[in-house]
Amino acid sequence: MKSSLSVRAGVSGKVLFLGLFGAAACSSPAGSSEPITGEAREALTTVDDQVMRVVGRKLLDSNGVSFLTRGIEGWFGPAAQANMATLVDGIASQGFNAARLQLLTTDLTKIEALIKRFHSKNMVVYLVSPEVPSGGGNAWFGLAETQAMVKRNRRNVVVDATIEEEGDGESDADVATWLVEQKAVITQFRNWGYTEPLTIGTPNAGRYLRALLDHGQELIDYDPLHSLVLNAQMYWGAYTGDFSYQQLNGFSPGNTGIKEATAAVAAKPFLIQFGLDAQDSGGSWADVPYSLLMTEAQNKSIGTMWWQWKDPGDDDPNSLVTDQLDPTSITPLGDIVINTHAKSIKKTSKTLWPCGVIPAGKHLGAGQSVTSCGNHFAMQARANPTDANLILKYDSRVVGRIVLGGEDTLSAAPNPLFSSLNMQGDGNWVAYYKKDDGTTVPTWASGTFGSGFYVQLTNNGSVRVVAPDATVQWQSRDLFKPPAATSCGRINPGEMIGGTEISGAPGVLSCNGQFGIALLTKGTPSTADQPYGSTTWTGNAAAGSAGSFVVGRVNNGQFTTTRAVDIPRPAGRSPAVAIFMQGDGNFVARDNLGGMDALWATGTDGNTNAHVEIKDDGRACMVSTTGTVIKVIATAP
């Protein structure tokens, strides 16, 4: 199959893998590599790869890709809980890309299972406290077990802090009170540790849009993460008499007011999302101009959440199906909303990328990322690199990078800037750079061709191009991973300590917490006993030194005194990026320049599945599978 790269001869198939291993690929030769240190590392670890975030008017998914909500909500009681897979699969089959969980239970096991099921369908979850339907508040979010559950599943989750704020008062005093209350809620959730976007509602049961238009920026500025989804329930029923929500919010009556309101939302530099329904109950049912709102929302890139899938009762005209477990039991309203309207759900909704995947026809732009299905490894396209296209992270910490044809950027000179990594429809994965005149040129390709190919980041940290039959067409090497938190004092085979720079925290603590070990990649190594972080440790790595393996005493999680084993640095090599516990029993420091040659090793190979252990007496030892000490590497002072 013809590739778009055929327009330019001489595009290199070279891949450079930096950080944890040398390069390897099914169809590409290995290249050189180097560690990430100094300012580059600090800048790249500021992005949280696990959560969604709001930037301006855009909600970005956990890959950093713009996401326009086309969601559904509703009450989900015992029948739904007993048939969770049927419910979720039915909702997903109708094209919705998001769901608001209003599960009538506080059972965390059931709630987590529902989140995971929606995520398996590549949908965003809007998580609301199960206490809200019964008139409760947000105390559920403050429980430690709730926080831990959300953290386990925080990719592609929006946390509903408030939605429909009760009270009909729209006076300046009422709005001022509402504003104070919303700020208090934002503070509460951020203090609880939630970094996900927070939904913030508005007065008059969410219908007073004006409060968001006038004070939305103040709320955004108040939030330390500036990541809020401001929500207005556009249940603006056409009631008879003098009342209309359009006029209440300062707009013209009727459809003219709807267009004015959506234009006002689109003109703001922050995100406002709509709740939609077809009829509003204000003592009696009144028609909502939902068809016009659907059109306006799509034309102005406004996210929407539909009320509702199916009311547990039979008296709500807004239900889209008559049986919540049967997506084919669609109501006349549901047929319009889901299928036949020019801006229907199925015509406008775009679901998330599958976890760990760049699908065919998609690309990663600068700053965008993909996270593995295990939620640990992430690959992020780096903005404006001249020597790297993908940054590899483990739990948001940089552990390596993959260079894709860096030297070929000269073809885009002068001043080439990274543009994107495209998984093309013809099966070729291609790096593009932008020239000064705005045109883009390909500088690297995987050399893979076929229909339906996709890029995959595995749970082992390798990056692959995969065919529809799951055969690997191209791949980088697997990454090692940091030591498991449950294994105190140990670095097991397949684990590593990443390099640190002037940090008082050890990489691994002994089980009694009194001793630790670390890899120092920046600083002047010394074998003297002295405080970690003192003047002896400042500055760049000394000439001829690649860093130090450090063992020391620890107090309150920080080194007090340390002893360092110098790691030599041959000419032309870089500081150590990590120390690896290999399966052959050797503990090895590498920089990855010049292939797989070690900078330093314990020389204990031949002891299969041995591990490094920092013992409670301060000895850093190589230990066999039977518990025998093979070698004492260093001892804390």
N, C-alpha and C positions, 0 to 999 in steps of 0.2 A: 504494500500500500504506500502511496506517495506521501511523503512528509513535507510539512511547510518549510523544514530546514533545507530542503533540496535547492532552495533559491540561493543558498550560500555554501560554497565549498569550504572545506577545512575546519568545520566546527569540531572541536575536540570532544572526545568521549571521556575525558579525564575526570575523575572524581577524587577529591582530597577529603579525607575524613580526619577532623581534628578533635583532640580531647582525650578519648578513652582508648581508641584503637587506631591502627593504620587502616588505609583504605582497602576495600574489597568489593568486588561487584561481579555479577555473572558475566557481564560483557564489557567491563571497563578496567583498564589497568590501574594499579595502585599509584598513589602520589604522595607528596610530602604533607606534613601537617605541623601544627604548632598549638600551644595552649592559649587559652583566653585569659588575660591577666589585666590588672589595673583598671582604668576607667571603663574599658569595654565591658568587663565583667560586671561592674557595679551598675552600669546603665541598663544592661540586659536583664538583670535580676529584679528590676522594679515592677515588671508586668506580672500580674497574677494570671496564669494561663488557665486556671480552673473555672473562673466565673464569667458570667455575662457582664457587660458594662454599658453605660449610656454615654455617648459622646455627641454633644449637640442635640440634634433632633433624631439621632439614630440609636436604636437598640442593637448592640453587637452581641452575637452569640459567643460561646466560649472559644470559638476559633478566630474571633475578631471579625467575622463576616456580618454585614448588615442584615438584620432580621426584622421583617414586617409582620407583626402578630396578626394572624387570622385564626382566632381561638374560639373555644366553646367553654361554657361553664354550666353548673347545675348542682343540685343536691344529689348525693350518691349514698343511699342507705344500705340496709342489710342485703337486699337482693343484688346490688352492684358489688358489694364486698364479697359475696359468695360466688360471684361470676365475673371476677375482675378482668381476666383475660378477654372474655367475650365483650365486655363493655368497652375496654380500651381499644381492642382491635376494630370494633364497629365504628367508634368515633374516628379512628385513624383512617378507616376505609373511605370516609366521606371528605377527606382532604384537609381537615383542620391541622394546623401546625403547632397549636398550643392548647393547653387545657388548664382551667382553674380548678384545683382540687378542693371540693367542699364535701369531704368524706365525713359522714356523721358517726365518727368514732375517734377516740384518742389513742387507739391501739397503734403504736409506732410500727409494729411489724406489718400491719395491713397498709398503713400510709406509705411506708418505704417500698413495699411491693408494688403499690400503684405508681409511685414515682418511677421506679425502675421499668415498669411495663410501658409507660408513656415514653420514657427515654429510649427504650428499645425500638420504638416506632419513629424515632428521630423527631420528637416533639418537645417543645419547651413546657415546663411546668410552672404555673403560678401557684405558689403555696400559701394557703390561707389557714389561719388557726382554726382547728375543728371546734373551738369554743365559740366562734363568731355566730354561727347559726342559732345558738341558744342564748345569744345576748352577751356572751363572754368577751373578754378582751384578749390581749396578746401575751398573757402570762405563760401560755404553753410554749411560746418561742424562747422564753427565758430559762426553761428547764435544761439542765445539762445534757440529758439524754436526747432531747429534741435537737439541740445544737450539734451534737455528735452525729445524729442521723442526717441532718441537712448537710453537714460538712462532707459526709461520705458520698453524697449525691448532688453536690452543689453545682456541677456543670449544667448549664442551661436551665437554671432555676431563677425565677423572680420571686422575691419574698413580699407578700402582700402585708404591708405594715398597717395601712388603712385603705378603705375603698369607698364605702358610703358613709360619710360623716352625717350623723343625724342632726336634726334641727333645721327649721325653716328660716332662721334669721339670716338676712343678708346685709344688715347694717354694717357700717364701718366698725362698730364695737364688736359685733358678732364675728366678723372676718378676722379682726385682730386677735380675738380669743382663739379662733380656729388656727391661726398662724402659730401662736405660742404652743398650742397643743401638738401640732404637726412637728415642730422643731423638737419638742420633748420626745416624741416617738422616734424621730430620726436618731437622736442622741442615745436613746435606750437601745435600739437595735444595733447601732455601731458599737456601743459599749459591750453588748452581748457577743460581739465578734463577727456579726454577719457582714460580709463584703459583697454579697449579691446586690443587684439593683433592688430598690425598695419601691413598692407601689404606694403612692400617697393620693388619697381621695380628697374630695371637696364637699362643702356643706350642702344642705338640702338633699340628703340621701344621695350625694354624689352628682347632683344635677346643676349645681351652681358653677358653671364653667368660668364665670368672670373672676372668681377668686384665684384660679390657676393662671389665667391670663395676666392678672395684675400683680400676683405675688409669686409666680412660679420661679422666676429667676432668683428671688430672695431665698427660696427653699433650696434650690440647686446650690447656690453659693454657701448656704449653711451646712450642707452635707459635706463632711470631710472628703468623701470619695466622689462627690458631684455625680452621683449615679442614681437618679430617681426616675421612675415611670409615673408621671402625673396622670391621674385617671379621672375622666369626666363621664358620668353615665348620661348618655345623650338620649334618655328616655323622655324626649320632649313631646308629650302627647298633645294632640290638637283639641284641647278642651274648648267648650263653648263659653261665651261670655267674654269678659275683659282680660282674663288671665291667659298668658302664654309664656312658656319658658324662654322663648326667643326674646321677648320684651323684658322679662325679668333679668336677663343677662345683658341687656343694653343693645339688642339688635332689632331689626325690623320684624314684624310678624310674618308667620307663614314660611314658605320655602325660601323667600328672599333672606330671611333671618338665618336659616340653616346655612346658606351659602356664605353669608357674612361671618358666621361663627367659625366655619371650617377654614375660611380664608384667614381669620385672625389667628387660629391655631397654627396654620402653615407658616405664618409670618414670624412666629416666635423662634428664637434660637435654641429653645429647649423642647424636650419631648413631652407631648400630651397624647394620650391614647384614649379611645372611646369604648364605652360599653354600649351595645346596641340591643334593642328589642323591637317588636312590631306593634305592641300595644302597651300602654302605661296605665297602671291602676292608681288613680288618685281618688278613690272612693267609687269610681266607675271606670270602665275601660275606655281609653281614648287612643285613636290611631296615631302612631308615630311615623313620620315620613322616612321610614327605614330604607326604602329603595333609593331615595336621593342621598341619604347619608352613606350608603354603601358606595355609590358612585363618587361622591365627594371625597370619602376616605381613601379610595384607591387612587384617584387623580392627584391627591395631595399627600400621598404616602403617610397616612395616619393609621396606626394599628387599631384593630378592633377585636373585641371579645363579645361573643353572642350569648345572650340569655334567652333560651337555655336549651339543653339537650332534651330533657324530659322531666317535667315536674312529677314528684312522687304521687301527687293527686291528679285529678282530671280536669281542673278548672282553669288552667293557665293557657291562654291562646298563643303563648310564645313558644311552646314546645315544638321542636323540629322533628321529633319522632313520637309515635304513640306508645312504643315499647322501648325502653332505654337499652335493652339487650338485643334489639333487632334493628340494625341500621336500615333495613329495607322497609320498615314500617314508617316511611317518611310522610310527614303531613304536607298539605298544599303549601304552607309557609316554608317548610323545610326544603321542598323541591325548588322553590324560588331562590332561597338563600344559598343552598348548596349547589344547585345545578344550573338553573335557567337564567338567572339574572346576568346581565352583561358583565358585572363585577362580582360574580358568585365566588364562593369559597374555592370550588374546584378550578376556577379560571384564574384566581389571583394568589392562592396560597402556595408558598414554597417552604418545604420542610427543611430541617437541618441536614447537614452532611452526616453520614454515619460516623460513629466514633472512630478516630484513628485513620480516616480516609480522606483523600482528595479525589472526588469522583471524576470520571471522564468529562471533559468540557469545562472543568472548573480550574481555578488558579488560586495561589496564595500570593497576595500582595504584601508589600513591606509592612511589617508589624503584625500580620495575621499568623495564626498558629493552628495546629491540629494536635489534639491530645489523644493518647492511646486509650483503648477501651478500659485498661486497668487504672486510668486516671493518674498515672505517675509520670510517664514520659511525655514530653511535648516537643514538637519541632516548630520553630518560629522563623518565618522569612525575615531576615534582618534588613532594616532600612539602609539603603545607600552603601552597601559594602563594596569594596573593590577586590576583596579576596574571599568572601564567604557569602553563601546564600541561605544556609539553614543553621540555626542555633539549636542545639539539643539541650533539653533541660530534664531534670528529675525533681519533681515536687517544687517547681519554679526556680531551682538552682541550676545554673549553667554547668553542664558536665561535658560538653564537647560541641563540635560543629562539623558540618559537612561543606566542603568547598566544591562547587560545581563549575569547573572551567574558569577559575579566576583569572588566569593569564590571558584568556581569550577576550577579556573586556577591552583589551587594547584596540580591538576592531571597532569599538564604539567610541574611541577617543575623539576629541578631548573630553575629559571629565565625565566618564560614564557613570550612570547611576543605576542601581538595581531596580528593575521594574516589577517582574513577577516570575513565579514558577508555574508554568501552565501544564496541566495534564490534558494533552490534546486528544481530540476524538479519534485520531488515528493510532493512539496507543503510545505516542512518544511523549516523554516528560522533558520539558524544555525550559531552560533559564533564559530570560530576556533582560537586556539592559537598554536603557534609554539614552539616546545621544542628545547633544545640546539643541538640535533642531526639533526635538520632540518625537522623532521616529524611534522605534525599537528594533533591536537586532538580537538574534539568537546567539548565545555564546557557549551553550553546552546542551547536550541531549543524551538521554539514556540509551538511545539507539534501539528502542523497543517499538514494535509495530503490530497492531491488531485491534479489533473492535472490542469495546467494553473494558479495556485495561484501566486500572486505577492505581493510585499511590496509597500505600498503607504504612503507618507507623505501628510496629508491633509492641506488645507488652514487654519485650526484651530490649526495646530501644533501637531496633534496626529499621531502616527505611527501605521499602521495596516497591517495585512496579509489579503488579499482579494481574494475571489474565483471569477472565471469568471462570475458568475451570480451576482456579486457585493455584495454578503453577506460577512460580516466581520467575520473572523475566529479567530482573535486575535487582541488586540489593547492596546495602552497606553492611558493615559488621554489626553484630549485637553489641549493645552497651553493657557494661557492668552496672551494678546498682549499689547504693549506699547500704550499710549494715542495717539489718532489721531492728526496729525499735524494741522488739521482744527479746532480742538476744543480747543481754547486757554483757559488756566487756569483750565481745567477739567480733571478728571480721571473718565471715565464712567464705568458702570457695564461691567465686562468682560475685563477690562484693568488693567494694573499693572505698577509699577515703579520698574525696576530692580535695584539691589544694585550697588553702585558705591564706588570706593576706592580712597580717597584723590583726589577728583576732584572738581574744583571750579564751575562746570556747574550744574545748577539745572536740575531735571528730568522734571519738568513742570513749565512754566512761567505764571504769571498772564497776563491778556490781555493787560495791560499797560506796560508790560515788566519790572516792577520795583521790583517785588517780585517773589519768586520761592520756590518749595519744592523738596526734594530729600530723598533718603534712603542711609545712610552711613553704610556700612557693615564692614569697617576696620578703626580702630581709637579708641581713648579713648573718649567716649561720655561725654558731659557736658551740663548742662542747662544754663551755663553762656553765656552772649552775647559777641562774639568775632569773629575775622576774620576766615572764612572757610579756612582750609589748614594751620592754624598756628600750633605751636608745640603741642598744646593741642589735635590736631587731628591726630598726627602721631603714628606710631607703630601698634602693633596688637590690636585687640579688647580686651578691659579690661576684666579681670576675672569677670564673672557674667553678662557681657553685650553682647548682640547679635547685637548691632548697634544702630543707632539713626534715628528717623524721624526728618528731618531738614526743618525748614522754615526760610527764611531770605530775606534780601534786596539784590537787584541785580543791577549791573552796567555793561553795555556792555556784557550782557549775562553771567556774573560771579558773584557768591556770594561775598558780602563785609562783612556784619555781619549776624550772624545766631543765632537762638535759636533751641536747640535740645531736643526732647523727647526721653528719654532712652528706649530702648527695652530690657527687661530682658532676661537673658540666663540661663535657668535651667541646672543643672548638666547633662552632656552627650549630650547636644544639640550643634548645630553649629551656626555660625553667620547667620543673616537673609539673604535670597537670593533675596527676592522681597516682596513688599507690594501689595496686591490684592484688587481691588474694587469688592466685591462680589455682586451678584444680589439681595441678601437679605438685602443689606444696610450696611453691616459690612465691614470696611476697616481693613485688616488683614495682619500682617507680619508673614511669615512662613520660616522655614528652611528645612522642610520635613523630618527631622530625626524622627523616631518613628511614622510615619504615618502623619495624617492631623492635628495634634494639633497645634494651633496657638501659636506663641511666644508673640504676642501683638495684641490687637484689639481695635477699638474705642468703641465697645459695642453698636453699633447702628443698630444691626440686627432687623428685623421686619419692616424696611422701604424699601420696595421693589423698586428696580430701582433708589434708591438714588445715588448721586455721590459726589465725593470730588471736592472742588473748592478752588483755591488760588485766593482770591479776590484782587481787585486793592488797598485795604487798608492794605494788608499784613496778613489778617486772612486766615488760612487754615480751611475750614469748611466742614461739612457734610451737603448736601443740598437735600431737597426732590424734587420730580417730579414737585411740584407746586412752587418751588423756595424758600421755607421756610428753614431757617437755623436750622437744627436739633441739631448740636453741633459744637462748635468752638474747633478744635483739638489743635491748637497752633497759636500764633500770632508772626509775625516777630518783632524783637526789633526796 
